[in-house]
Amino acid sequence: MLPISFEFYPPKTDEQRVQFDRTVRRLQAHAPQFMSVTFGAGGSTLSQTPETVQRLREDHGIDGVPHLTCVGGSREEIRDLLHRYRALGCNRIVALRGDLPSGMARSGDLRYASELVQLIRDEHGDHFHIEVGAYPETHPQAPDAQIDLRHFQAKVTAGANSAITQYFYNADAYFRFRDDALALGIDIPIVPGIMPISNFSQLRRFSDACGAEIPRWIERRMRAFGDDADAIRAFATDVVAAMCRRLVDGGAPALHFYTLNLARPTQAVLQQLA
């Protein structure tokens, strides 16, 4: 089995923290390389992300990896967070541009993820392994796929070590992106981001926002099951597991699972891959 990693969002309530700890314990049994923690747009989880990373590292003994976005933040705020993460023992960062929350006019001191990567490299040298985002189906705000690839190349040139993709359900999109990146001389590992399907209507909302395509045949099959929750779960697990097997067979270096702080959907996929 390839290396795997899991992504969580920071819990904000006592109930969410209980669920978070329960999910972490269940997924920890799969020996992940690391568990990452998202960072809300414009610093909306400014305190929760470091606290959650610390919780993973100190309470669970896991390599907790923070996401760090630059939109809406100042250079000093970013510097302070980097020093805090370094003091916690972090040596890996997921560096992203992030999205500006609606109603927020200030974009921050840094405009692009490549600038964030450069700042980390300038101030911390090679201490951090820097992960960046990649978009096999093209970033929703990019004018076209080639410009999006150039933006990806800029992050690699600035010092990114590896990339994690946006989720997708078409393995060919991943393979095409990887091959196009190689043609530009980009040879860092590009890890597929995997979104197990737990709630289809929620997934549709996420996909509309982030530009991930849900193939028509998957959507039609989901609708055909109606309210049969067991059939939907079984089908969703089969679809995602089959795609993971194809990615592994095609040379993917690792798999990164977007858990939505739930254990069961990811575990169901991993059980099929075992």
N, C-alpha and C positions, 0 to 999 in steps of 0.2 A: 504494500500500500504506500502511495506517495505521502509526503508530509502534508498535514492538514492544519488549518487554523480556523478560528471562529471569531465572528464579530458580534459585539453587543452594543446596546445603547445604555447610557447611564440611568440607573433607577433613581426615581425622584421621591418616592413615597416608601413608607415602611413595608407596605404590601408588595410593591415592586422589588424591594431589596430582598425580601424573603424568596420571591420567585427567581430573582437573579441568582442568589446563592444556590438554590435548588438546581437550576439549569446548569450552572457552572460545574457543580459536583457531578451531575450526570454526564456532561460532555467531557469532563476531565478524564473520564475512563478511556477515552479514545486517544489519549496521549497527543494532544495538539502541540504543534511547534510554538504557538503563542495564541493569546486571545486579545483582540483589539477592542478599543472603546471609542465610539464615535464622539464627535465634537459638534455641538449645535451651531447653526448659522449665527454669525455675529456674536459668538460667545454666549449663547443661551444656556450652555452647560459649562460655563467657565469654571465653576467650582466642582460640579459633579464628575466631570471627566477625570481630573487628577485624583479625586477621592476614590473613584471606581477603579482606576489603575492601581492605586495603593491597596485597595481591598483585594484585588486579584493577586497581587504580589505577596502581601503580608498574611492575609487570611486563608488563601487557597494555595499559595506556593506556586503560582503560575506566572509565566512571563507576560505580564500585562503590558500592552502596547498602546500608547495614546494616538488618536487621530489629532492632527493639528491643522486648523484652517487659518488662512490669512485675511479673508474678507471681514471687514468691520473692525479689525484689530490694529493696534499700533505696533511699531517695532519693539517698543519697550515691553508691551504686554506679551508679545511672542517670546522675547528674550527671557522674561521672568518665568514663563511656562517651561521653556527649554531647560533653564537652570533647575527648576523644581523637578522636572522629569529625570534629569541627570542625577539629582540628589536621591531620588527614589531608586536608582539603580537601572533605569531604562537605558537600553542601548539600541532601541529600534523606534522609529517614528513613522507614522503614516501621514505624509505631507500633502495636503489638498488645498485647492483654492477655496472651496466652499461657496455657498449661495448667499447672496444678500437678502436678508429678511424683507418682506414687503413693508414699505413705510420707512425703511432705513435709507437715508440719502448718502451716508458716508461709507465709502468702500474700504477705507483703511489705508495704511501706508504702503501695503503691497497689493498689487493688482492680480498677479498670476502665481500659480503654484511654482513655476520655475524660479521666481524671485524668492519664494519661501525656501526652496531647496538650496539656493545660493546662500541665503542668510545662514541657514543651519551649517552648511559647509564652511563658510567664512569664519564662523564663531566657535564651532565645535570640531572642526577638522573631520576625521574619520570616526569619531566616537559613535555616532548614530548610523545604523543601517537605515537608509531612507527608502520607504515604499512610496510610490506615487500612484495616481489613478490612471486607468487606461479604458478606452471606450470602443470595443469591437464594432458596435453599431453606430458609432460617431456621437460625440457629445452633442446634446440637443441644442446648444447655443453656437456650435461651430458652423460656419458657412458651408463647408463640404468636408468630405473624408480626408482629402489631402492636407488641407489646412489643419485639421484636427491632428493628423499624424505629425505635422511640423511642430505643433504645440507639445506633443508627447516627446518628440526629439529634443526640444528645448529643455524639458525637465531632466532628461537623461544627461544632456550636455552639462547641465548645472550640477550634476552629481548624484542623481538617483541610482540606487543599487538594484532595485527590482520594482515591479508594478503589480497591482491587483486590479482586475477589470471590474467594470460595472457588470451586473448579472445579465444573462442572456439565456435564451432557450434554443439557439441555433448554433451548433458547434462550428459550422462552416464559417460563421462570422468571426469566431475566435481565430481559427486557423488562417483565414485571409488576413486579419489584422496582424497576427504574428509574422506571417510571411512578408507582408508589406513593410513592417518595421525592420525586419532583417535586411530587406533590400535597401533600406536607408542606412544600414550599418548599426542598427540598434540591436544589441545582443544581450541585454539584461534579461533575467527571467521574467516572464509575463504570466502571472498566476491567474487562472480563471476564477471569477467570483461566482459563487453558486447560491441561488436563492431557492431553497426548498419551498414548495407551495403548501401553505397552511390555510390561507383564507383567500379565495380567488378574487372576490370583489375588492379586497384590500390590495391585492397584487396588481389589479388593473389600475387602481389609483396611483400606486407607486410607479408603475410603468409609464403611465401618461406623463407623470412629472419628470421622470429621468430619461425618457427616450428609449427605454428597453422595449423591444418588440415581443409581444406574445403571439406566436404563430397561430394563424386562423384555425388550423385543425385542432390545436389544443383547446382553444376557447370553445369551439363547437362541441367537442367531446365533453368538456366540463358542463356545458349547458344541458347536454343530453342526460346527464346523471340526475338532474333535478335536485331534490333534497336528500339524495342518498349519500350521506356524509362518508360512510365507509368506502363506497365505490370511488368517490372523489379522492379520498386520501390514498387509496391503493393506486389509482391511475396516476395521480400526481407524483407519488414516490417512484413508480416505474419509469415515468418520463424523465425525471431528473436523474435517477440512477443510470439509465441508459445513456444519457448525455455525458455523465461523468465518466462512464467506462470508455466512451469514444474519445473523450478528451485525454484520458490517461493513455490509451492506446496510441493517440496521435502525438504524444510527447509533452503534454502539459507538465510543468515542473513541480506543481503542488496544486492543492484545491483549498479555496478560502470560502467558508460558508457564512452567509448572512443569516443569523439565527433568529432575529427579532426577539431575542431573549426567551425563546422556546426551545426545549430539548427534543421533543418527540419527532417533529418533521425531519430534522437533521439526522437524528439517530436512525430513523427508518431508511433513509438513503444510505447511510454508512453500513447498515446491516446488509443491504443488498450488495455493497461493494466488497464486503469482507471475504 
